[in-house]
Amino acid sequence: LLFLCCRFFFLLSFMIIPPSFFFFSVCTGTDMKLQQPSSPENHPDTLRWLYEHCQVVQGNLEITYLPAAVDTSFLKDIREVQGYVLIAKNHMRHLHLNSLLIIRGTQLYDEKYALAVLDNADPSGDVGLQELGMLKLTEILKGGVIMMRNPQLCFQETIHWEAIFHKYNGQNYTEISSHRLRNCPDCSQICPHNNHCWGEAKGSCQILTSTICASSCPRCKGGHPTDCCHEQCAAGCTGPKHSDCLACLHFNHSGICELHCPPLMNYNPDTFEIMHNPNGRYTFGATCVPHCPYNYLAAEVGSCTLVCPQNSQEVSMGTMQKCEKCDSSCPEVCYGLGMDFLKGVRAVNASNIHHFTGCTKIFGSLAFLKETFAGDPATNTPPLQPEQLEVFMHLKDLTGFLYIESWPETLLDLSPFQNLQVIRGRALYNGAYSLTLQNLNISWLGLRSLQEISSGMVLIHHNPNLCFIQNVPWGNIFRNPRQKLFHNDNNSPEQCGLQGQICYSLCIQGHCWGPGKSQCVSCSGFLRGKECIENCNVLDGYVARGDCFPCHPECMPQNGTESCNGSEADQCVACAHYKDGLSCVEQCPSGVKLDGSFIPIWKYPDEDNVCQLCPVNCTLSLGTGVVQPPWPS
C-alpha cells in the first residue's frame, strides 16, 4: 500500500551534532522495504543525493536495487543509523560503509532485524556483494541480524555478532547463511589474532570493544582495567570520560553523552515555581538541540516531532512551529491521506473528496491514482469528476506530499492547486519525494503560487506533453541543500519552443509555471491581481506601488490625472459619493454604533457631500433612507 512505504522523516543538513564538537551532517532515512523504486533510472542518483557526506541517518538506511557498476562511496561518511540498515536486491560488489559505528534500531526491518542483507546478486549469482566492509561497526542497540541469499558474500559467519549487540538487546538473534558460489580467502590468514574478518584486505579485522574488556564494563578501548568506557558510551571510546565516547548510548549534549537532555522547565524551590530553563534542550533523535530543526514541531514534552500528539494542535510562534495542548477539544482541522480517519487510504476519490472542501491547510498527503478518476467497482466508488477538484482551490499548505499519476484529460495543468504555497514534506512518498508527477498528459504545471518545498525530492517523469519544467527556479523553492529535481522523459525544451510553449515576455529571467501573463514567478513590469502587465495605468484608476493596485471603488475617476495615491478609501483624490472623515464612503453612517458605544451615530451629507454629525432632532427622509438635517424653524 502507498502509505506503508511512507514515514515521517525530514532532511536536515549542517547541524551541530557532536561528539568531539565536530559538525555532523544529518540526512533523511527511507522506509521502502523491498518495494521497487519509483524511478529506476534515477534511483542511484537519488540515493547518492540523499547520503553523500551524510554522517547521521535520521531514519532507516535502505540500499536497494543498485546495479553492478555503481560506486557506493557516497556511503563512506555514515557513522550512525537511527533505524535499521537494509542491503537488498543489489548487484554491486563492494559496499562503502566503513565508517558505520552504531545501528540504534529505533525501527526494525520485518519488526526483528537491525541489519538485513538479502538477495545481493544478479540472477546468475555470479555477480554480487562480496564483502560487508563495515570495519567500525561495534554496536547494535536493538534488533538482530539476517543475511540470506548472497552467493558472492564472504566472511559474514566469521563476525563475532554477540560482541556487537548491546548487552540489553533482547532481540539479538542472528540468521547467517554461508552458502555461496565462490571460494573465500581464509579469515585466519587475514586476521590470525581473532579470526573475525569484514573483508580480505589488510586492516579488515573486526574491532572488539566488549569481549576484550578486563572488567564488567559494557565497552572498552582495550584489555586493561583502566580502559573501561563511561556507562553512557556506545560503540567504544578513546578514554574514560563521557566526552570520550565514539557514540552516545542515549543522548549527545554538546559532545557529552547524557542519560537525558536538560529539561525545558525547572522547579525553583525558593519561589515554588516552575521556571523556564535557559539551558533546556529538545531531543532530536539521539541529540540534544536548543531548537528543533526547520519543518519540525517543538512538542511540550521537549522533543522534536513531525506530527503533534493527541489533544494537541499545531501553532506558529514567529518562525517556530510548536505543538500546544488544546484547552478543551482541539479545533477541527483538515486531514489528508495517512492521517487520522484517512490513515491507510490509498488515494483521493469521489467518496472522500468532500473532506477537503474549504481547506486552506491539509495535515497529511494527497495522492491521485488511476482508481481516482476510473472509480473502483470493488468498493462501489464512482469516478471522480474533474469539476470536483475545485475543492482544492483554497488549499495553501500541505504538510505531507503531493503524488499524481492520474489526471483528467480535459485539464492541461494542475490549476486546482494554483493557490498552493507550501509543500512541507513531513511525510515523503517512497521515503524520498515530496512532489511526484508521472504519466500525465498535462502541458504545464500551473502551480503559480508555490513558494516552498520544505523537504524531500521532486520527481517529474514520463509526462510526454509537459513543458516549462526547466523554467521553474527550483533552487529558490527548496529549503535545504539535499533537495533535488529529478526529471526525464518529458517534452523537450526544443519541442516546447516549436510549439510556442514559452514564458510570457514580462517573466523575470524566463521563470514561469506555464504560458501567459498569470504564470510568471515574478514580473519585470507590474503585477495586477495575478497577471503581469507592462504599465500600471494610473489614469485608468490604478496606483503603482511595486505592484499595480486598483483605486478604492469609492474613489472618483479623474479626467487625465491620477485618481488616488493608494488603494485604500482614505487615499482618493476625490470621492465618488461621500466623504466621512478622511475616507470615501458609499453613504453617510446611519445608526452606526462605534466600538464600545451603545449610542448610534447618525450623519448627513452637507452641500459638499461631506458627512456631518446630526443634531439630536434629525429626521429620516421617507423612501430614501438618507438622513436629512433638521428643517429651519
C-alpha positions in Angstrom: 0.0 0.0 0.0 1.0 3.6 -0.7 1.3 4.7 2.9 3.1 1.6 4.2 6.2 2.9 2.4 5.9 6.4 3.7 7.3 7.5 7.0 7.7 10.9 8.7 11.3 11.8 8.1 12.8 15.1 7.3 16.2 16.1 5.9 18.5 18.4 7.9 22.0 19.3 6.9 24.9 21.0 8.6 23.5 20.6 12.1 25.9 20.5 15.1 25.8 17.0 16.4 29.0 16.2 18.4 30.7 14.1 20.0 34.1 15.8 20.0 32.4 19.1 19.0 32.6 18.3 15.3 30.0 19.4 12.8 28.0 16.4 11.7 25.6 16.3 8.7 22.2 14.7 9.3 20.2 13.2 6.4 16.9 11.6 5.9 16.0 7.9 6.1 13.6 6.0 4.0 11.0 3.2 4.5 10.6 1.5 1.2 11.5 -2.1 2.4 11.8 -4.2 -0.8 9.5 -2.0 -2.9 10.7 -1.2 -6.4 11.9 2.4 -6.7 9.6 4.9 -8.4 12.2 5.8 -11.0 14.8 3.1 -11.5 16.8 5.3 -13.9 17.1 8.0 -11.2 17.4 5.7 -8.2 21.3 5.6 -7.9 21.4 9.4 -8.1 18.6 9.7 -5.6 20.5 7.6 -3.0 23.7 9.4 -3.7 22.0 12.8 -3.3 20.4 11.6 0.0 23.6 10.2 1.6 26.7 11.8 0.2 28.6 13.5 3.0 25.9 12.3 5.4 27.1 11.1 8.8 23.9 10.5 10.8 20.9 8.9 9.1 17.7 10.1 10.9 15.7 7.0 10.0 16.5 3.8 8.1 19.3 3.3 5.7 18.0 1.3 2.8 20.4 0.5 -0.1 18.4 -1.5 -2.7 18.3 -2.2 -6.4 21.7 -0.8 -7.3 23.4 -2.1 -10.5 26.8 -3.8 -10.6 28.7 -0.7 -11.9 27.5 1.7 -9.3 30.0 3.4 -7.0 28.8 3.3 -3.4 31.5 5.6 -2.0 28.7 8.1 -1.2 28.0 6.0 1.9 31.6 6.3 3.3 30.9 9.0 5.9 27.8 7.4 7.6 28.6 6.9 11.3 25.1 6.4 12.9 21.8 5.0 11.7 18.8 5.6 13.9 16.6 2.9 12.5 17.7 -0.2 10.6 20.1 -1.0 7.8 18.8 -2.9 4.7 21.1 -4.0 2.0 19.0 -5.9 -0.6 18.5 -6.7 -4.3 21.8 -5.1 -5.3 24.3 -6.3 -7.9 27.3 -4.2 -6.9 30.4 -6.0 -5.4 31.5 -3.5 -2.7 29.7 -1.5 -0.1 31.5 1.5 1.4 30.0 1.6 4.9 33.5 1.5 6.5 32.6 4.4 8.9 29.4 3.0 10.4 29.8 2.7 14.2 26.3 2.1 15.5 22.8 1.0 14.4 20.3 2.1 17.0 17.3 0.0 15.8 14.6 2.5 16.7 12.8 0.8 13.8 13.4 -2.8 12.8 13.1 -4.5 9.4 10.4 -7.1 9.5 10.0 -6.0 13.1 13.0 -8.1 14.1 16.2 -7.0 12.3 18.5 -4.0 12.8 20.7 -5.3 9.9 19.3 -7.2 6.9 21.5 -8.2 3.9 19.3 -10.1 1.4 19.5 -11.3 -2.2 22.5 -9.2 -3.3 23.4 -10.9 -6.6 22.3 -10.9 -10.3 20.1 -13.8 -11.5 23.1 -16.0 -12.3 24.6 -15.5 -8.9 28.0 -14.8 -10.4 27.9 -11.0 -9.7 27.0 -9.6 -6.4 28.1 -8.3 -3.0 31.4 -9.9 -2.0 32.1 -8.4 1.5 30.4 -6.2 4.0 33.3 -4.0 4.8 31.7 -2.5 8.0 35.1 -2.1 9.6 33.9 0.1 12.5 30.5 -1.4 13.4 30.7 -2.2 17.1 27.2 -1.5 18.4 23.7 -2.6 17.6 21.4 -1.3 20.4 18.2 -3.2 19.4 17.4 -5.8 16.8 19.0 -8.8 15.2 20.9 -9.6 12.0 19.8 -11.6 9.0 22.0 -12.4 5.9 20.4 -14.7 3.3 20.9 -15.5 -0.4 24.1 -13.6 -1.0 26.0 -16.1 -3.2 29.1 -14.0 -3.5 29.3 -12.8 0.1 32.3 -13.8 2.3 33.2 -13.6 5.9 29.7 -12.9 7.4 29.9 -16.1 9.5 33.3 -15.1 10.9 32.0 -11.9 12.6 31.5 -12.1 16.4 27.9 -10.7 16.3 27.4 -11.2 20.1 30.2 -8.7 20.6 28.3 -6.1 18.6 24.9 -6.5 20.2 24.3 -4.3 23.3 24.1 -6.3 26.5 20.4 -5.3 26.9 19.5 -6.0 23.3 16.7 -8.5 23.8 16.3 -9.2 20.0 19.9 -10.2 19.4 19.2 -13.3 17.2 21.1 -14.0 14.1 20.3 -15.8 10.8 23.5 -16.0 8.9 23.7 -18.1 5.7 27.2 -19.0 4.5 26.0 -20.7 1.3 28.0 -19.2 -1.6 29.1 -19.8 -5.1 32.8 -18.9 -4.7 35.7 -19.8 -2.6 36.6 -17.2 0.1 40.0 -16.4 1.5 40.9 -17.9 4.8 40.0 -15.4 7.6 42.5 -17.0 9.9 45.2 -15.9 7.5 43.9 -12.4 7.3 43.2 -11.9 11.0 45.2 -14.6 12.9 44.8 -12.8 16.2 41.0 -13.1 16.4 39.7 -14.9 13.2 37.0 -12.2 12.7 37.0 -10.5 9.2 35.0 -7.9 7.4 36.9 -8.3 4.2 40.0 -9.7 2.7 42.2 -6.6 2.7 44.8 -5.8 5.3 43.2 -4.0 8.2 39.8 -5.6 7.7 39.7 -7.4 11.1 36.8 -6.9 13.4 37.3 -4.3 16.2 36.2 -5.7 19.5 35.1 -3.3 22.3 33.2 -5.6 24.7 34.5 -9.2 24.8 38.1 -7.9 25.4 37.3 -5.8 28.5 39.1 -6.6 31.7 36.2 -5.8 34.0 32.4 -5.8 33.7 32.2 -2.5 31.8 30.0 -2.8 28.7 32.5 -1.2 26.3 36.2 -0.5 26.5 39.2 0.6 24.4 41.5 -2.2 25.5 42.0 -5.0 27.8 43.4 -3.1 30.8 41.1 -2.2 33.8 41.8 1.5 33.1 40.4 1.1 29.5 36.8 1.0 30.5 34.4 3.4 28.7 31.9 5.6 30.6 28.5 3.9 31.1 26.9 6.5 28.7 29.2 5.4 25.8 28.1 3.3 22.9 30.3 1.6 20.2 33.6 2.3 22.1 35.6 5.2 23.4 39.0 6.9 23.5 39.1 7.5 27.2 37.1 7.1 30.5 35.0 10.3 30.4 31.5 10.7 29.0 33.1 13.1 26.5 35.4 10.4 25.2 32.7 8.2 23.6 32.7 7.2 19.9 28.9 7.4 20.1 26.3 8.0 22.8 24.1 5.3 24.3 21.3 7.8 24.9 21.7 11.5 24.1 24.6 13.6 22.9 24.6 17.0 24.6 27.2 19.3 23.1 29.7 16.5 22.8 28.9 14.9 26.2 26.9 11.7 26.4 24.0 12.0 28.9 21.1 9.9 30.0 18.6 12.8 29.4 18.7 16.1 27.7 18.4 19.2 30.1 14.7 19.8 30.7 12.9 22.8 29.2 11.5 23.7 32.6 13.0 23.6 36.2 11.4 23.8 39.6 12.6 26.7 41.7 12.4 25.6 45.4 12.9 29.2 46.5 9.9 30.6 44.7 8.0 27.4 44.4 7.6 28.0 40.7 8.2 26.0 37.5 10.5 28.2 35.5 12.0 28.3 32.0 15.4 26.6 31.9 17.7 28.7 29.6 19.9 25.7 29.2 17.0 23.4 28.3 17.2 21.3 25.2 14.9 19.4 22.8 15.5 15.8 21.9 16.1 15.2 18.2 17.0 11.6 17.5 19.9 10.9 19.9 20.9 14.5 20.1 20.0 17.5 22.4 19.3 20.6 20.4 18.4 24.2 21.5 15.8 24.5 18.8 14.0 22.0 16.6 15.2 21.8 13.0 13.2 23.7 10.4 9.9 22.0 9.5 9.9 20.1 12.8 7.4 20.8 15.6 8.5 21.5 19.1 6.4 19.4 21.4 5.7 20.4 25.0 7.4 17.3 26.3 10.7 18.6 24.9 11.0 16.5 21.7 11.1 17.4 18.0 8.3 15.8 16.1 6.6 15.8 12.7 3.1 15.2 14.0 1.5 16.7 17.1 0.3 14.2 19.7 -3.3 13.7 20.5 -5.1 16.6 22.2 -2.6 19.0 20.8 -2.7 21.4 18.0 0.0 23.0 15.7 0.6 26.6 16.3 3.2 29.1 14.9 5.2 31.4 17.1 7.2 33.6 14.8 9.4 31.2 12.8 9.0 28.4 15.3 6.2 25.8 15.0 5.0 24.1 18.1 2.6 21.6 19.4 0.3 23.1 22.1 -2.2 21.4 24.2 -5.8 22.3 23.4 -7.8 24.0 26.2 -10.7 21.6 25.7 -11.4 19.8 22.5 -9.0 20.7 19.6 -10.5 22.7 16.8 -11.4 20.7 13.7 -8.6 20.5 11.0 -8.4 19.1 7.5 -6.7 15.7 7.4 -5.1 14.3 4.4 -4.2 10.7 3.4 -2.2 8.9 6.0 -3.7 10.9 8.9 -6.5 10.3 11.4 -9.6 8.7 9.8 -7.8 8.7 6.3 -4.8 6.7 7.6 -4.2 3.8 5.2 -6.4 5.3 2.5 -4.6 5.0 -0.9 -6.0 7.9 -2.9 -8.3 10.9 -3.2 -11.6 9.7 -4.7 -15.2 10.5 -5.0 -16.0 9.1 -1.6 -13.6 11.2 0.4 -13.0 14.4 -1.6 -15.8 16.2 0.3 -13.5 16.2 3.4 -11.2 18.7 1.6 -13.9 21.3 0.9 -12.8 24.8 2.0 -9.5 23.5 3.4 -6.6 26.0 3.4 -4.2 23.7 5.2 -4.2 19.9 5.0 -2.4 17.8 7.6 -1.3 14.8 5.6 -0.8 13.9 1.9 -2.7 13.8 -1.4 -2.4 11.1 -3.9 -4.3 10.7 -7.2 -4.1 7.2 -8.7 -5.8 5.6 -11.7 -8.7 4.5 -9.5 -9.3 8.2 -8.6 -10.8 9.0 -12.0 -11.7 5.5 -13.1 -13.6 4.6 -10.0 -13.4 1.4 -8.0 -16.1 -1.2 -8.6 -14.8 -3.3 -5.7 -15.8 -0.6 -3.2 -18.6 0.8 -5.3 -16.8 4.1 -5.6 -17.8 6.2 -8.7 -15.2 8.1 -10.8 -14.1 11.5 -9.5 -15.3 14.2 -11.9 -12.9 17.0 -12.9 -15.1 19.7 -11.5 -14.9 18.2 -8.1 -11.2 19.1 -8.0 -12.2 22.7 -7.4 -12.4 21.9 -3.7 -8.6 22.4 -3.7 -8.7 25.9 -5.0 -8.5 27.2 -1.3 -5.5 25.0 -0.4 -2.3 26.9 0.6 -0.4 24.5 2.9 0.1 20.7 2.6 2.1 19.1 5.4 2.8 15.8 3.6 3.5 15.0 -0.1 1.6 15.5 -3.4 1.6 12.4 -5.7 -0.2 12.5 -9.0 -0.1 9.6 -11.5 -3.5 10.2 -13.0 -5.3 13.4 -14.0 -8.3 14.4 -16.1 -7.6 14.7 -19.9 -9.5 17.9 -20.0 -7.1 19.7 -17.6 -3.9 20.9 -19.2 -2.3 21.8 -15.9 -2.6 21.5 -12.2 -4.7 24.6 -11.8 -6.8 23.2 -8.9 -3.6 23.7 -6.9 -2.9 27.2 -8.2 -3.1 28.7 -4.7 -0.9 26.1 -3.0 2.0 27.9 -1.4 3.9 25.3 0.7 4.5 21.5 0.4 6.2 20.7 3.7 7.1 17.0 3.0 6.8 15.9 6.6 5.7 12.6 5.0 7.5 11.6 1.8 6.4 9.3 -0.9 8.7 6.3 -1.0 10.6 8.0 1.8 12.1 10.4 -0.7 9.7 12.5 -2.7 7.5 15.4 -1.6 6.2 16.1 -5.2 5.8 13.3 -7.8 4.2 13.8 -11.2 4.2 10.9 -13.7 2.4 9.6 -16.7 0.3 12.7 -17.1 -0.9 14.5 -20.2 -0.6 18.0 -18.8 1.2 20.6 -20.8 2.4 22.9 -18.0 2.4 22.8 -14.2 0.3 25.8 -13.3 1.5 25.9 -9.6 1.9 29.6 -9.8 1.7 30.3 -6.0 4.1 27.6 -4.9 6.9 29.3 -2.9 8.4 26.5 -0.8 9.0 22.7 -0.8 10.4 22.3 2.7 11.8 18.7 2.4 12.2 15.9 0.0 13.0 15.4 -3.7 10.9 16.3 -6.7 10.3 13.6 -9.3 8.7 14.7 -12.6 8.9 12.0 -15.3 7.1 10.3 -18.2 4.9 13.2 -19.0 5.2 13.5 -22.8 3.5 16.9 -23.3 4.9 18.6 -20.2 6.9 21.9 -20.8 8.3 24.6 -18.5 10.0 22.2 -16.0 13.3 24.0 -16.6 11.7 27.4 -16.3 10.9 26.9 -12.6 13.7 28.2 -10.2 13.6 25.0 -8.1 16.6 26.1 -6.1 14.7 29.0 -4.7 11.8 26.8 -3.7 13.9 24.1 -2.0 14.8 24.7 1.7 17.8 22.5 2.3 20.9 21.6 0.2 20.0 17.9 -0.2 16.8 18.5 -2.2 16.9 18.0 -5.9 14.7 17.9 -9.0 14.8 14.6 -11.0 13.1 14.8 -14.4 13.2 12.7 -17.5 11.0 11.6 -20.5 9.0 14.8 -20.6 8.6 17.1 -23.6 11.9 18.5 -24.7 12.6 22.3 -24.4 13.3 22.4 -28.1 9.9 20.8 -29.0 8.2 23.1 -26.4 9.7 26.1 -28.2 8.5 24.9 -31.6 5.0 24.5 -30.1 5.1 28.1 -28.7 5.2 26.9 -25.1 7.4 29.7 -23.8 7.2 32.1 -20.8 5.4 35.4 -21.1 7.8 38.2 -22.1 7.5 40.0 -18.7 8.5 37.0 -16.7 11.9 37.8 -15.0 14.8 35.6 -16.1 12.3 33.4 -18.1 11.0 31.9 -14.9 7.4 30.7 -15.1 5.0 27.8 -14.3 3.4 27.9 -17.8 2.3 30.2 -20.6 0.6 33.6 -20.3 0.5 36.6 -18.0 -0.6 34.7 -14.9 2.1 32.1 -14.7 5.3 34.3 -14.1 7.2 33.6 -11.0 7.9 37.3 -10.8 7.3 40.3 -13.2 9.6 42.8 -14.8 6.7 45.2 -15.1 3.8 45.3 -12.6 1.7 42.6 -11.1 -2.0 43.5 -11.3 -4.0 40.9 -9.5 -2.4 37.7 -10.7 -1.2 39.0 -14.1 2.0 40.6 -15.2 1.4 43.9 -17.1 3.9 46.3 -18.7 2.4 49.5 -17.4 0.3 50.4 -14.4 -2.2 52.9 -16.0 -2.8 55.3 -13.1 -5.1 57.3 -15.3 -7.5 54.4 -15.5 -7.9 54.1 -11.8 -4.8 52.2 -10.7 -1.9 53.1 -8.4 1.7 51.7 -8.8 3.4 50.7 -5.5 5.7 48.0 -6.8 2.6 46.0 -7.8 -0.3 47.6 -9.5 -3.3 48.1 -7.3 -6.8 49.4 -8.3 -8.0 52.6 -6.6 -10.7 52.0 -4.0 -14.2 51.7 -5.6 -15.2 54.9 -3.7 -12.6 57.0 -5.5 -14.0 59.2 -8.3 -12.1 58.7 -11.6 -10.3 61.9 -12.6 -10.1 63.2 -16.1 -6.4 62.9 -17.2 -4.9 62.8 -13.7 -4.4 60.2 -11.0 -7.5 59.2 -9.1 -5.7 58.1 -5.9 -2.3 57.7 -4.3 -3.0 54.3 -2.8 -5.6 51.5 -2.8 -7.4 52.5 0.5 -10.5 54.5 0.9 -8.6 57.4 2.5 -6.2 57.7 -0.4 -8.6 59.0 -3.0 -8.1 62.4 -4.8 -11.9 62.8 -4.7 -14.9 60.7 -3.6 -17.4 59.1 -5.9 -20.2 59.6 -3.3 -19.5 61.0 0.2 -16.5 61.7 2.4 -16.7 60.7 6.1 -13.6 62.0 7.9 -10.7 61.0 5.7 -12.4 58.1 3.9 -14.7 57.9 0.9 -17.9 56.1 1.6 -21.0 55.0 -0.3 -23.3 56.7 2.2 -23.0 58.5 5.4 -23.3 56.5 8.6 -27.0 55.9 9.7 -27.4 54.5 13.1 -23.9 53.0 13.3 -22.6 52.1 16.8 -19.0 52.9 17.3 -16.8 50.4 19.2 -17.7 50.3 22.9 -20.6 52.7 22.4 -24.3 51.9 22.9 -25.4 55.2 21.2 -25.9 55.1 17.4 -24.2 57.7 15.3 -26.3 59.5 12.6 -24.7 61.7 9.9 -26.0 63.6 6.9 -24.2 64.9 3.8 -23.7 68.6 3.5 -23.7 70.6 0.2 -20.1 69.4 -0.4 -21.1 65.7 0.2 -19.1 65.7 3.4 -20.8 63.7 6.2 -21.7 65.9 9.2 -22.8 64.8 12.6 -26.6 65.2 13.0 -28.1 67.3 15.8 -30.4 65.4 18.1 -33.6 66.4 16.2 -32.6 64.8 12.8 -35.4 63.2 10.8 -35.3 60.3 8.3 -36.3 61.1 4.7 -39.1 58.6 3.8 -38.4 56.4 0.8 -34.7 57.3 0.5 -33.2 56.1 3.8 -31.0 59.3 3.8 -30.7 61.3 7.0 -31.9 64.9 6.5 -30.7 67.9 8.6 -33.5 69.5 10.7 -35.7 72.0 8.9 -35.2 75.6 9.9 -37.8 76.7 12.4 
